[in-house]
Amino acid sequence: EPEVTQTPSHQVTQMGQEVILRCVPISNHLYFYWYRQILGQKVEFLVSFYNNEISEKSEIFDDQFSVERPDGSNFTLKIRSTKLEDSAMYFCASSEGQANQPQHFGDGTRLSIL
Amino acid sequence: AQSVTQLDSQVPVFEEAPVELRCNYSSSVSVYLFWYVQYPNQGLQLLLKYLSGSTLVKGINGFEAEFNKSQTSFHLRKPSVHISDTAEYFCAVRNFGNEKLTFGTGTRLTIIP
């Protein structure tokens, strides 16, 4: 069964540094998402992306964050200047075009900010 | 705005016993409902979904859930649990016309041998 893949599985970064989290969505999917889960808290929506632009974003997704689909397969989340509170598990997800199709998640990238 | 409440943060159950994990949601519009499971050190895997039609939906691994519109609930059930069902279970809601999933805080299911 096709799946969403995320790299790296664990990223350790110094505070203030830029980090890029990478995702390869399922190949025929058209909608892409990023969520995060701070340790011990619920999974939170960050952003959705369709047709090469952001279609929806949460209040968490401020100017420090950006997303990009640099080629036909990758979907990336960039955090420009990381803060301690950015430490979390970041999940990428994708879905087919129809609005009622479920989102399929990757295994996540654990981001640790020192 | 939509919200999801999972009242039970932890549920211990003996092996082969039945289990129900509770989920209630709040939304001003029609919704799609989902249950996801997260095994240790893994991502979120879709268990089942309610989109429309029959209110009883069946998913993978013998799980099922029933959508109750009047009670705004979508409880997850399994008639007989196995050790391998030990995981965290998340209920999620998505409004019609909206893309984001809103998750509950999760229920940790622990199976006692």
Interface residues (C-beta under 8 A of the other chain):
Chain A: V4 Q6 Y31 Y33 Y35 Q41 K42 V43 E44 F45 S48 S55 E56 S58 F91 A93 A99 N100 P102 Q103 H104 F105 G106 D107 G108
Chain B: Y32 F34 Y36 Q42 G43 L44 Q45 L46 K49 L51 S52 F90 A92 F96 G97 N98 E99 K100 L101 T102 F103 G104 T105 G106
